[in-house]
Amino acid sequence: MDTVSVRYIVDDIDAAVRFYTGLLGFELRMQPGGGFAMLTRGSLRLLLNTPTGPGGASQPMPDGRRPEPGGWNRIQFEVGDLSAEVDRLRGQGASFRNEIVSGIGGRQILLEDPAGNLIELFESGRPDAL
């Protein structure tokens, strides 16, 4: 599979790196200082930027809006036992935006990184979706 890159805007690079490496198994590939870090997990490359700095990810839009952390877009990780994973993460101080919800395809919960960006943890309830 080709590498997929996702960019998240975060308030604190160091806190975000600790979160993704310590709780979700990412590897730090690059943190040249300032407001940027690159992490990987399998074929996912996660690019973390602060909302200020010299890079393109922090530049204001023509209408004046600036990139900011949080929102509702998210990456999704499938887990085999959602309840156990939630218990593990809560035990390490992780924050969730909601409680586990069940739907037609399975169960999910929204984990928040230190800046409020979302990671959806998903347990499939459908063998045809695997």
The first five atom37 places (N, CA, C, CB, O) and aatype in JSON, in Angstrom:
{
  "aatype": [12, 3, 16, 19, 15, 19, 1, 18, 9, 19, 3, 3, 9, 3, 0, 0, 19, 1, 13, 18, 16, 7, 10, 10, 7, 13, 6, 10, 1, 12, 5, 14, 7, 7, 7, 13, 0, 12, 10, 16, 1, 7, 15, 10, 1, 10, 10, 10, 2, 16, 14, 16, 7, 14, 7, 7, 0, 15, 5, 14, 12, 14, 3, 7, 1, 1, 14, 6, 14, 7, 7, 17, 2, 1, 9, 5, 13, 6, 19, 7, 3, 10, 15, 0, 6, 19, 3, 1, 10, 1, 7, 5, 7, 0, 15, 13, 1, 2, 6, 9, 19, 15, 7, 9, 7, 7, 1, 5, 9, 10, 10, 6, 3, 14, 0, 7, 2, 10, 9, 6, 10, 13, 6, 15, 7, 1, 14, 3, 0, 10],
  "atom_mask": [
    [1, 1, 1, 1, 1],
    [1, 1, 1, 1, 1],
    [1, 1, 1, 1, 1],
    [1, 1, 1, 1, 1],
    [1, 1, 1, 1, 1],
    [1, 1, 1, 1, 1],
    [1, 1, 1, 1, 1],
    [1, 1, 1, 1, 1],
    [1, 1, 1, 1, 1],
    [1, 1, 1, 1, 1],
    [1, 1, 1, 1, 1],
    [1, 1, 1, 1, 1],
    [1, 1, 1, 1, 1],
    [1, 1, 1, 1, 1],
    [1, 1, 1, 1, 1],
    [1, 1, 1, 1, 1],
    [1, 1, 1, 1, 1],
    [1, 1, 1, 1, 1],
    [1, 1, 1, 1, 1],
    [1, 1, 1, 1, 1],
    [1, 1, 1, 1, 1],
    [1, 1, 1, 0, 1],
    [1, 1, 1, 1, 1],
    [1, 1, 1, 1, 1],
    [1, 1, 1, 0, 1],
    [1, 1, 1, 1, 1],
    [1, 1, 1, 1, 1],
    [1, 1, 1, 1, 1],
    [1, 1, 1, 1, 1],
    [1, 1, 1, 1, 1],
    [1, 1, 1, 1, 1],
    [1, 1, 1, 1, 1],
    [1, 1, 1, 0, 1],
    [1, 1, 1, 0, 1],
    [1, 1, 1, 0, 1],
    [1, 1, 1, 1, 1],
    [1, 1, 1, 1, 1],
    [1, 1, 1, 1, 1],
    [1, 1, 1, 1, 1],
    [1, 1, 1, 1, 1],
    [1, 1, 1, 1, 1],
    [1, 1, 1, 0, 1],
    [1, 1, 1, 1, 1],
    [1, 1, 1, 1, 1],
    [1, 1, 1, 1, 1],
    [1, 1, 1, 1, 1],
    [1, 1, 1, 1, 1],
    [1, 1, 1, 1, 1],
    [1, 1, 1, 1, 1],
    [1, 1, 1, 1, 1],
    [1, 1, 1, 1, 1],
    [1, 1, 1, 1, 1],
    [1, 1, 1, 0, 1],
    [1, 1, 1, 1, 1],
    [1, 1, 1, 0, 1],
    [1, 1, 1, 0, 1],
    [1, 1, 1, 1, 1],
    [1, 1, 1, 1, 1],
    [1, 1, 1, 1, 1],
    [1, 1, 1, 1, 1],
    [1, 1, 1, 1, 1],
    [1, 1, 1, 1, 1],
    [1, 1, 1, 1, 1],
    [1, 1, 1, 0, 1],
    [1, 1, 1, 1, 1],
    [1, 1, 1, 1, 1],
    [1, 1, 1, 1, 1],
    [1, 1, 1, 1, 1],
    [1, 1, 1, 1, 1],
    [1, 1, 1, 0, 1],
    [1, 1, 1, 0, 1],
    [1, 1, 1, 1, 1],
    [1, 1, 1, 1, 1],
    [1, 1, 1, 1, 1],
    [1, 1, 1, 1, 1],
    [1, 1, 1, 1, 1],
    [1, 1, 1, 1, 1],
    [1, 1, 1, 1, 1],
    [1, 1, 1, 1, 1],
    [1, 1, 1, 0, 1],
    [1, 1, 1, 1, 1],
    [1, 1, 1, 1, 1],
    [1, 1, 1, 1, 1],
    [1, 1, 1, 1, 1],
    [1, 1, 1, 1, 1],
    [1, 1, 1, 1, 1],
    [1, 1, 1, 1, 1],
    [1, 1, 1, 1, 1],
    [1, 1, 1, 1, 1],
    [1, 1, 1, 1, 1],
    [1, 1, 1, 0, 1],
    [1, 1, 1, 1, 1],
    [1, 1, 1, 0, 1],
    [1, 1, 1, 1, 1],
    [1, 1, 1, 1, 1],
    [1, 1, 1, 1, 1],
    [1, 1, 1, 1, 1],
    [1, 1, 1, 1, 1],
    [1, 1, 1, 1, 1],
    [1, 1, 1, 1, 1],
    [1, 1, 1, 1, 1],
    [1, 1, 1, 1, 1],
    [1, 1, 1, 0, 1],
    [1, 1, 1, 1, 1],
    [1, 1, 1, 0, 1],
    [1, 1, 1, 0, 1],
    [1, 1, 1, 1, 1],
    [1, 1, 1, 1, 1],
    [1, 1, 1, 1, 1],
    [1, 1, 1, 1, 1],
    [1, 1, 1, 1, 1],
    [1, 1, 1, 1, 1],
    [1, 1, 1, 1, 1],
    [1, 1, 1, 1, 1],
    [1, 1, 1, 1, 1],
    [1, 1, 1, 0, 1],
    [1, 1, 1, 1, 1],
    [1, 1, 1, 1, 1],
    [1, 1, 1, 1, 1],
    [1, 1, 1, 1, 1],
    [1, 1, 1, 1, 1],
    [1, 1, 1, 1, 1],
    [1, 1, 1, 1, 1],
    [1, 1, 1, 1, 1],
    [1, 1, 1, 0, 1],
    [1, 1, 1, 1, 1],
    [1, 1, 1, 1, 1],
    [1, 1, 1, 1, 1],
    [1, 1, 1, 1, 1],
    [1, 1, 1, 1, 1]
  ],
  "atom_positions": [
    [[0.84, -1.17, 0.0], [0.0, 0.0, 0.0], [0.89, 1.24, 0.0], [-0.96, 0.0, 1.21], [1.92, 1.26, 0.67]],
    [[0.51, 2.25, -0.73], [1.23, 3.51, -0.74], [1.07, 4.23, 0.58], [0.76, 4.4, -1.89], [0.09, 4.02, 1.3]],
    [[2.04, 5.07, 0.89], [1.95, 5.88, 2.09], [0.86, 6.93, 1.93], [3.3, 6.54, 2.4], [0.76, 7.58, 0.88]],
    [[0.06, 7.1, 2.96], [-0.98, 8.12, 2.99], [-0.57, 9.16, 4.02], [-2.39, 7.5, 3.34], [-0.23, 8.82, 5.15]],
    [[-0.6, 10.43, 3.63], [-0.24, 11.51, 4.55], [-1.49, 12.24, 5.02], [0.74, 12.48, 3.88], [-2.37, 12.56, 4.23]],
    [[-1.53, 12.51, 6.31], [-2.6, 13.29, 6.92], [-1.93, 14.39, 7.72], [-3.54, 12.4, 7.83], [-0.96, 14.14, 8.44]],
    [[-2.43, 15.62, 7.6], [-1.88, 16.74, 8.36], [-2.88, 17.17, 9.42], [-1.53, 17.94, 7.42], [-4.06, 17.39, 9.13]],
    [[-2.4, 17.29, 10.65], [-3.2, 17.81, 11.75], [-2.53, 19.07, 12.27], [-3.37, 16.74, 12.89], [-1.3, 19.13, 12.39]],
    [[-3.33, 20.06, 12.57], [-2.86, 21.28, 13.21], [-2.99, 21.05, 14.72], [-3.68, 22.56, 12.73], [-4.04, 20.64, 15.2]],
    [[-1.92, 21.32, 15.46], [-1.9, 21.09, 16.91], [-1.38, 22.33, 17.62], [-1.03, 19.85, 17.26], [-0.68, 23.14, 17.02]],
    [[-1.71, 22.47, 18.89], [-1.24, 23.61, 19.68], [0.19, 23.42, 20.16], [-2.16, 23.83, 20.86], [0.97, 24.37, 20.22]],
    [[0.54, 22.19, 20.51], [1.81, 21.89, 21.16], [2.41, 20.65, 20.5], [1.62, 21.67, 22.7], [1.91, 19.54, 20.68]],
    [[3.47, 20.85, 19.74], [4.1, 19.74, 19.0], [4.57, 18.65, 19.96], [5.29, 20.26, 18.16], [4.32, 17.47, 19.72]],
    [[5.26, 19.04, 21.03], [5.8, 18.03, 21.96], [4.69, 17.19, 22.59], [6.62, 18.71, 23.05], [4.83, 15.97, 22.7]],
    [[3.6, 17.81, 23.01], [2.48, 17.07, 23.6], [1.86, 16.13, 22.57], [1.42, 18.04, 24.14], [1.51, 15.0, 22.91]],
    [[1.72, 16.58, 21.34], [1.14, 15.74, 20.29], [2.05, 14.55, 19.98], [0.9, 16.57, 19.02], [1.56, 13.43, 19.81]],
    [[3.36, 14.78, 19.9], [4.29, 13.68, 19.64], [4.22, 12.65, 20.76], [5.74, 14.22, 19.5], [4.18, 11.45, 20.49]],
    [[4.2, 13.09, 22.01], [4.08, 12.15, 23.15], [2.79, 11.35, 23.06], [4.13, 12.92, 24.49], [2.78, 10.15, 23.3]],
    [[1.68, 12.02, 22.7], [0.39, 11.36, 22.59], [0.42, 10.26, 21.52], [-0.71, 12.38, 22.26], [0.08, 9.11, 21.79]],
    [[0.83, 10.62, 20.31], [0.78, 9.66, 19.2], [1.8, 8.54, 19.34], [1.01, 10.38, 17.89], [1.51, 7.4, 18.97]],
    [[2.99, 8.84, 19.87], [3.99, 7.78, 20.04], [3.68, 6.94, 21.27], [5.39, 8.38, 20.15], [3.81, 5.71, 21.22]],
    [[3.29, 7.57, 22.36], [3.07, 6.86, 23.61], [1.78, 6.07, 23.68], [0.0, 0.0, 0.0], [1.74, 4.99, 24.27]],
    [[0.71, 6.6, 23.08], [-0.6, 5.95, 23.2], [-1.02, 5.16, 21.97], [-1.64, 6.97, 23.49], [-1.74, 4.17, 22.09]],
    [[-0.57, 5.57, 20.8], [-1.08, 4.95, 19.58], [-0.01, 4.26, 18.72], [-1.77, 5.98, 18.75], [-0.3, 3.82, 17.61]],
    [[1.2, 4.16, 19.22], [2.22, 3.37, 18.54], [2.86, 3.99, 17.31], [0.0, 0.0, 0.0], [3.43, 3.26, 16.5]],
    [[2.78, 5.3, 17.15], [3.46, 5.96, 16.04], [4.95, 6.03, 16.32], [2.89, 7.38, 15.79], [5.38, 5.99, 17.47]],
    [[5.75, 6.15, 15.26], [7.18, 6.36, 15.37], [7.51, 7.77, 14.92], [7.97, 5.32, 14.53], [7.02, 8.23, 13.89]],
    [[8.33, 8.45, 15.68], [8.78, 9.79, 15.31], [9.83, 9.66, 14.22], [9.34, 10.57, 16.54], [10.85, 9.0, 14.42]],
    [[9.61, 10.27, 13.07], [10.55, 10.24, 11.95], [11.37, 11.53, 11.87], [9.8, 10.01, 10.64], [12.53, 11.5, 11.49]],
    [[10.74, 12.66, 12.23], [11.43, 13.93, 12.1], [10.75, 14.96, 13.0], [11.45, 14.39, 10.63], [9.52, 15.06, 13.04]],
    [[11.57, 15.72, 13.7], [11.08, 16.86, 14.48], [12.18, 17.92, 14.45], [10.7, 16.44, 15.97], [12.95, 18.06, 15.4]],
    [[12.24, 18.65, 13.34], [13.37, 19.56, 13.14], [13.33, 20.8, 14.03], [13.41, 19.99, 11.72], [14.2, 21.66, 13.9]],
    [[12.37, 20.9, 14.9], [12.25, 22.08, 15.75], [11.13, 22.97, 15.27], [0.0, 0.0, 0.0], [10.58, 22.77, 14.18]],
    [[10.79, 23.92, 16.07], [9.71, 24.81, 15.69], [8.38, 24.09, 15.73], [0.0, 0.0, 0.0], [8.11, 23.32, 16.64]],
    [[7.57, 24.35, 14.75], [6.2, 23.87, 14.76], [5.91, 22.72, 13.83], [0.0, 0.0, 0.0], [4.86, 22.72, 13.19]],
    [[6.8, 21.72, 13.72], [6.55, 20.62, 12.8], [7.13, 19.31, 13.34], [7.15, 20.92, 11.41], [8.2, 19.3, 13.96]],
    [[6.4, 18.21, 13.1], [6.9, 16.86, 13.35], [6.27, 15.92, 12.35], [6.61, 16.41, 14.82], [5.14, 16.13, 11.91]],
    [[7.0, 14.87, 11.99], [6.5, 13.83, 11.09], [6.57, 12.51, 11.84], [7.33, 13.76, 9.75], [7.61, 12.13, 12.38]],
    [[5.43, 11.8, 11.87], [5.35, 10.51, 12.52], [4.81, 9.49, 11.52], [4.46, 10.57, 13.78], [4.16, 9.86, 10.54]],
    [[5.08, 8.21, 11.77], [4.54, 7.17, 10.91], [3.98, 6.03, 11.75], [5.62, 6.64, 9.94], [4.42, 5.77, 12.87]],
    [[3.01, 5.37, 11.17], [2.45, 4.13, 11.71], [2.0, 3.32, 10.5], [1.24, 4.39, 12.73], [1.02, 3.67, 9.85]],
    [[2.72, 2.26, 10.21], [2.43, 1.49, 9.01], [2.57, 2.38, 7.79], [0.0, 0.0, 0.0], [3.59, 3.03, 7.6]],
    [[1.54, 2.4, 6.95], [1.59, 3.22, 5.73], [0.98, 4.61, 5.92], [0.88, 2.51, 4.61], [0.72, 5.31, 4.95]],
    [[0.76, 5.0, 7.18], [0.22, 6.33, 7.47], [1.35, 7.26, 7.92], [-0.88, 6.25, 8.57], [2.09, 6.94, 8.84]],
    [[1.47, 8.38, 7.25], [2.4, 9.44, 7.65], [1.56, 10.56, 8.22], [3.28, 9.94, 6.43], [0.7, 11.12, 7.54]],
    [[1.82, 10.91, 9.5], [1.09, 11.96, 10.17], [1.99, 13.18, 10.29], [0.59, 11.49, 11.57], [3.06, 13.13, 10.9]],
    [[1.55, 14.29, 9.69], [2.29, 15.54, 9.69], [1.62, 16.46, 10.7], [2.35, 16.19, 8.27], [0.44, 16.78, 10.56]],
    [[2.37, 16.88, 11.69], [1.84, 17.75, 12.74], [2.43, 19.14, 12.59], [2.14, 17.17, 14.15], [3.65, 19.29, 12.48]],
    [[1.58, 20.15, 12.58], [2.0, 21.54, 12.46], [1.3, 22.39, 13.5], [1.72, 22.08, 11.05], [0.15, 22.13, 13.85]],
    [[2.01, 23.41, 14.01], [1.35, 24.4, 14.86], [0.67, 25.42, 13.94], [2.39, 25.1, 15.83], [1.03, 25.52, 12.76]],
    [[-0.29, 26.17, 14.46], [-1.0, 27.13, 13.62], [-0.21, 28.4, 13.31], [-2.29, 27.51, 14.27], [-0.72, 29.31, 12.66]],
    [[1.03, 28.47, 13.78], [1.9, 29.61, 13.48], [3.24, 29.07, 12.99], [2.09, 30.55, 14.73], [3.57, 27.91, 13.26]],
    [[3.99, 29.87, 12.29], [5.3, 29.44, 11.83], [5.48, 29.71, 10.36], [0.0, 0.0, 0.0], [4.57, 30.21, 9.69]],
    [[6.66, 29.37, 9.85], [7.0, 29.73, 8.48], [6.43, 28.8, 7.41], [8.46, 29.77, 8.34], [6.38, 29.18, 6.24]],
    [[5.99, 27.61, 7.77], [5.56, 26.63, 6.77], [4.21, 26.96, 6.15], [0.0, 0.0, 0.0], [3.45, 27.77, 6.67]],
    [[3.93, 26.32, 5.05], [2.69, 26.54, 4.32], [1.45, 26.13, 5.08], [0.0, 0.0, 0.0], [0.38, 26.69, 4.85]],
    [[1.56, 25.14, 5.99], [0.39, 24.66, 6.71], [-0.19, 25.7, 7.67], [0.74, 23.41, 7.48], [-1.34, 25.58, 8.08]],
    [[0.59, 26.71, 8.01], [0.11, 27.69, 8.99], [-0.28, 29.02, 8.36], [1.17, 27.92, 10.03], [-0.62, 29.96, 9.07]],
    [[-0.24, 29.11, 7.06], [-0.51, 30.39, 6.4], [-2.0, 30.68, 6.35], [0.08, 30.38, 4.99], [-2.8, 29.77, 6.14]],
    [[-2.39, 31.94, 6.53], [-3.81, 32.3, 6.46], [-4.35, 32.14, 5.04], [-4.02, 33.74, 6.94], [-3.62, 32.24, 4.05]],
    [[-5.64, 31.9, 4.98], [-6.33, 31.77, 3.69], [-6.63, 33.17, 3.15], [-7.64, 30.93, 3.84], [-6.56, 34.15, 3.89]],
    [[-6.97, 33.27, 1.85], [-7.26, 34.58, 1.28], [-8.36, 35.35, 2.01], [-7.65, 34.42, -0.14], [-8.36, 36.59, 2.01]],
    [[-9.31, 34.62, 2.65], [-10.38, 35.31, 3.37], [-10.0, 35.64, 4.81], [-11.64, 34.47, 3.36], [-10.82, 36.16, 5.56]],
    [[-8.75, 35.35, 5.21], [-8.27, 35.69, 6.53], [-8.35, 34.57, 7.55], [0.0, 0.0, 0.0], [-7.75, 34.67, 8.62]],
    [[-9.09, 33.49, 7.24], [-9.16, 32.38, 8.2], [-7.79, 31.74, 8.35], [-10.21, 31.33, 7.75], [-7.01, 31.68, 7.39]],
    [[-7.51, 31.26, 9.55], [-6.23, 30.61, 9.84], [-6.47, 29.15, 10.21], [-5.48, 31.36, 10.97], [-7.5, 28.82, 10.79]],
    [[-5.52, 28.28, 9.9], [-5.64, 26.9, 10.35], [-5.7, 26.84, 11.88], [-4.45, 26.04, 9.83], [-5.03, 27.62, 12.56]],
    [[-6.5, 25.92, 12.39], [-6.62, 25.76, 13.84], [-6.87, 24.3, 14.17], [-7.75, 26.65, 14.4], [-7.39, 23.56, 13.33]],
    [[-6.5, 23.87, 15.37], [-6.7, 22.49, 15.77], [-8.17, 22.17, 16.02], [-5.9, 22.19, 16.99], [-9.02, 23.05, 16.12]],
    [[-8.43, 20.88, 16.13], [-9.78, 20.41, 16.47], [-10.59, 20.11, 15.22], [0.0, 0.0, 0.0], [-10.03, 19.75, 14.19]],
    [[-11.87, 20.27, 15.31], [-12.74, 19.99, 14.18], [-13.28, 18.57, 14.23], [0.0, 0.0, 0.0], [-13.23, 17.91, 15.27]],
    [[-13.81, 18.11, 13.1], [-14.48, 16.81, 13.06], [-13.84, 15.82, 12.09], [-15.91, 16.99, 12.7], [-14.15, 14.63, 12.13]],
    [[-12.95, 16.27, 11.21], [-12.25, 15.33, 10.35], [-11.39, 14.44, 11.24], [-11.38, 16.06, 9.28], [-10.94, 14.87, 12.3]],
    [[-11.15, 13.21, 10.82], [-10.4, 12.3, 11.67], [-9.81, 11.14, 10.88], [-11.29, 11.76, 12.77], [-10.24, 10.82, 9.77]],
    [[-8.81, 10.54, 11.49], [-8.29, 9.29, 10.98], [-8.97, 8.18, 11.76], [-6.72, 9.21, 11.1], [-9.41, 8.38, 12.89]],
    [[-9.06, 7.0, 11.15], [-9.75, 5.89, 11.8], [-8.78, 4.72, 11.95], [-11.0, 5.46, 10.99], [-8.05, 4.37, 11.02]],
    [[-8.79, 4.13, 13.14], [-8.03, 2.91, 13.39], [-9.01, 1.82, 13.8], [-6.95, 3.12, 14.47], [-9.82, 2.01, 14.7]],
    [[-8.92, 0.67, 13.13], [-9.73, -0.47, 13.53], [-9.06, -1.17, 14.69], [-9.96, -1.44, 12.35], [-7.84, -1.34, 14.71]],
    [[-9.86, -1.57, 15.66], [-9.38, -2.31, 16.81], [-10.22, -3.57, 16.96], [-9.43, -1.45, 18.11], [-11.38, -3.6, 16.55]],
    [[-9.63, -4.6, 17.55], [-10.35, -5.86, 17.72], [-11.32, -5.85, 18.88], [0.0, 0.0, 0.0], [-12.38, -6.46, 18.8]],
    [[-10.96, -5.16, 19.95], [-11.8, -5.1, 21.15], [-11.87, -3.65, 21.6], [-11.23, -6.03, 22.3], [-11.0, -3.18, 22.34]],
    [[-12.89, -2.94, 21.17], [-13.0, -1.51, 21.43], [-13.06, -1.21, 22.92], [-14.23, -0.96, 20.73], [-12.41, -0.27, 23.39]],
    [[-13.82, -1.96, 23.67], [-13.95, -1.69, 25.1], [-12.61, -1.81, 25.81], [-14.96, -2.65, 25.73], [-12.29, -0.97, 26.66]],
    [[-11.83, -2.82, 25.48], [-10.52, -3.0, 26.1], [-9.57, -1.86, 25.72], [-9.91, -4.35, 25.69], [-8.81, -1.38, 26.55]],
    [[-9.62, -1.44, 24.46], [-8.75, -0.35, 24.01], [-9.13, 0.96, 24.7], [-8.84, -0.18, 22.48], [-8.25, 1.74, 25.07]],
    [[-10.41, 1.22, 24.86], [-10.85, 2.43, 25.56], [-10.39, 2.4, 27.01], [-12.41, 2.58, 25.48], [-9.92, 3.4, 27.54]],
    [[-10.52, 1.25, 27.66], [-10.07, 1.12, 29.04], [-8.56, 1.38, 29.14], [-10.41, -0.27, 29.6], [-8.11, 2.06, 30.06]],
    [[-7.78, 0.83, 28.21], [-6.33, 1.02, 28.21], [-5.98, 2.49, 28.07], [-5.68, 0.21, 27.08], [-5.15, 3.01, 28.81]],
    [[-6.62, 3.15, 27.11], [-6.32, 4.56, 26.86], [-6.77, 5.46, 28.01], [-6.97, 5.01, 25.56], [-6.05, 6.37, 28.41]],
    [[-7.95, 5.2, 28.55], [-8.42, 5.98, 29.71], [-7.46, 5.82, 30.89], [-9.85, 5.55, 30.12], [-7.21, 6.77, 31.63]],
    [[-6.94, 4.61, 31.06], [-5.99, 4.35, 32.13], [-4.7, 5.14, 31.98], [0.0, 0.0, 0.0], [-3.96, 5.33, 32.95]],
    [[-4.43, 5.6, 30.76], [-3.23, 6.4, 30.51], [-3.57, 7.88, 30.4], [-2.55, 5.93, 29.23], [-2.72, 8.69, 29.99]],
    [[-4.8, 8.24, 30.75], [-5.17, 9.65, 30.8], [-5.73, 10.23, 29.5], [0.0, 0.0, 0.0], [-5.86, 11.44, 29.38]],
    [[-6.06, 9.39, 28.54], [-6.6, 9.87, 27.26], [-8.0, 10.45, 27.45], [-6.62, 8.74, 26.22], [-8.74, 10.06, 28.35]],
    [[-8.34, 11.41, 26.57], [-9.66, 12.06, 26.59], [-10.48, 11.64, 25.38], [-9.52, 13.6, 26.63], [-9.95, 11.46, 24.28]],
    [[-11.76, 11.49, 25.59], [-12.68, 11.11, 24.52], [-13.74, 12.19, 24.38], [-13.33, 9.73, 24.81], [-14.15, 12.82, 25.36]],
    [[-14.19, 12.4, 23.15], [-15.23, 13.4, 22.89], [-16.62, 12.83, 23.19], [-15.15, 13.88, 21.44], [-17.55, 13.58, 23.46]],
    [[-16.75, 11.51, 23.13], [-18.05, 10.88, 23.36], [-17.84, 9.55, 24.05], [-18.82, 10.7, 22.03], [-16.72, 9.21, 24.44]],
    [[-18.91, 8.8, 24.2], [-18.86, 7.43, 24.7], [-18.98, 6.5, 23.49], [-19.99, 7.14, 25.76], [-19.27, 6.96, 22.39]],
    [[-18.77, 5.22, 23.69], [-18.9, 4.25, 22.6], [-20.32, 4.29, 22.06], [-18.53, 2.82, 23.08], [-21.29, 4.25, 22.82]],
    [[-20.42, 4.37, 20.74], [-21.72, 4.32, 20.07], [-21.72, 3.13, 19.12], [-22.02, 5.64, 19.32], [-20.69, 2.76, 18.56]],
    [[-22.9, 2.54, 18.94], [-23.07, 1.4, 18.03], [-23.89, 1.82, 16.84], [-23.72, 0.21, 18.75], [-24.85, 2.58, 16.97]],
    [[-23.51, 1.33, 15.68], [-24.24, 1.62, 14.46], [-24.34, 0.37, 13.6], [0.0, 0.0, 0.0], [-24.02, -0.73, 14.05]],
    [[-24.79, 0.56, 12.39], [-25.02, -0.57, 11.5], [-23.73, -1.31, 11.15], [-25.69, -0.09, 10.24], [-23.75, -2.51, 10.9]],
    [[-22.6, -0.6, 11.14], [-21.34, -1.23, 10.76], [-20.47, -1.68, 11.91], [0.0, 0.0, 0.0], [-19.5, -2.4, 11.7]],
    [[-20.81, -1.27, 13.12], [-19.97, -1.64, 14.25], [-20.07, -0.62, 15.37], [0.0, 0.0, 0.0], [-21.08, 0.07, 15.51]],
    [[-19.0, -0.53, 16.16], [-18.96, 0.39, 17.29], [-17.78, 1.34, 17.14], [-18.87, -0.38, 18.64], [-16.76, 0.99, 16.55]],
    [[-17.94, 2.56, 17.67], [-16.87, 3.53, 17.55], [-16.88, 4.49, 18.73], [-16.98, 4.31, 16.23], [-17.87, 4.63, 19.44]],
    [[-15.74, 5.15, 18.9], [-15.59, 6.22, 19.88], [-14.58, 7.21, 19.31], [-15.13, 5.67, 21.28], [-13.73, 6.84, 18.51]],
    [[-14.69, 8.47, 19.73], [-13.8, 9.52, 19.22], [-12.8, 9.92, 20.3], [-14.61, 10.75, 18.76], [-13.15, 10.54, 21.3]],
    [[-11.55, 9.55, 20.08], [-10.42, 9.88, 20.94], [-9.89, 11.24, 20.52], [-9.31, 8.8, 20.87], [-9.77, 11.52, 19.33]],
    [[-9.55, 12.1, 21.49], [-9.01, 13.42, 21.19], [-7.51, 13.46, 21.47], [-9.73, 14.52, 21.99], [-7.06, 12.99, 22.52]],
    [[-6.74, 14.03, 20.54], [-5.33, 14.28, 20.83], [-5.25, 15.53, 21.7], [-4.49, 14.45, 19.51], [-6.28, 16.15, 21.97]],
    [[-4.06, 15.92, 22.16], [-3.97, 17.07, 23.07], [-4.5, 18.39, 22.49], [-2.55, 17.26, 23.47], [-4.81, 19.3, 23.26]],
    [[-4.61, 18.51, 21.16], [-5.12, 19.73, 20.54], [-6.6, 19.63, 20.18], [-4.32, 20.05, 19.3], [-7.16, 20.59, 19.65]],
    [[-7.25, 18.49, 20.45], [-8.65, 18.32, 20.12], [-8.91, 17.7, 18.77], [0.0, 0.0, 0.0], [-10.06, 17.58, 18.36]],
    [[-7.84, 17.29, 18.04], [-8.02, 16.56, 16.79], [-8.52, 15.16, 17.11], [-6.7, 16.51, 15.96], [-8.19, 14.6, 18.16]],
    [[-9.3, 14.6, 16.22], [-9.95, 13.32, 16.49], [-9.26, 12.13, 15.86], [-11.36, 13.37, 16.02], [-8.7, 12.21, 14.76]],
    [[-9.33, 11.02, 16.59], [-8.96, 9.7, 16.09], [-10.16, 8.82, 16.38], [-7.61, 9.14, 16.75], [-10.55, 8.66, 17.53]],
    [[-10.74, 8.25, 15.34], [-11.87, 7.35, 15.53], [-11.34, 5.95, 15.75], [-12.85, 7.39, 14.32], [-10.6, 5.42, 14.92]],
    [[-11.71, 5.34, 16.86], [-11.41, 3.94, 17.13], [-12.66, 3.16, 16.76], [-10.98, 3.7, 18.63], [-13.75, 3.45, 17.25]],
    [[-12.5, 2.17, 15.89], [-13.65, 1.49, 15.3], [-13.5, -0.02, 15.43], [-13.81, 1.88, 13.82], [-12.44, -0.58, 15.14]],
    [[-14.56, -0.66, 15.89], [-14.63, -2.12, 15.95], [-15.73, -2.56, 15.0], [-14.9, -2.64, 17.43], [-16.9, -2.27, 15.21]],
    [[-15.34, -3.25, 13.95], [-16.3, -3.66, 12.94], [-17.24, -4.72, 13.49], [-15.59, -4.18, 11.71], [-16.83, -5.61, 14.23]],
    [[-18.5, -4.6, 13.11], [-19.49, -5.6, 13.46], [-19.94, -6.38, 12.25], [0.0, 0.0, 0.0], [-20.89, -7.16, 12.31]],
    [[-19.23, -6.17, 11.13], [-19.62, -6.79, 9.88], [-18.43, -7.52, 9.28], [-20.17, -5.73, 8.89], [-17.44, -6.88, 8.93]],
    [[-18.5, -8.82, 9.15], [-17.38, -9.56, 8.56], [-17.09, -9.15, 7.11], [-17.66, -11.05, 8.62], [-15.96, -9.27, 6.65]],
    [[-18.11, -8.66, 6.39], [-17.9, -8.26, 4.99], [-17.19, -6.93, 4.88], [-19.23, -8.19, 4.27], [-16.82, -6.52, 3.77]],
    [[-16.98, -6.23, 6.0], [-16.3, -4.93, 5.96], [-14.82, -5.06, 6.26], [-16.94, -3.97, 6.95], [-14.11, -4.06, 6.21]],
    [[-14.35, -6.24, 6.56], [-12.93, -6.43, 6.9], [-12.08, -6.63, 5.68], [-12.76, -7.61, 7.81], [-10.87, -6.8, 5.8]]
  ]
}
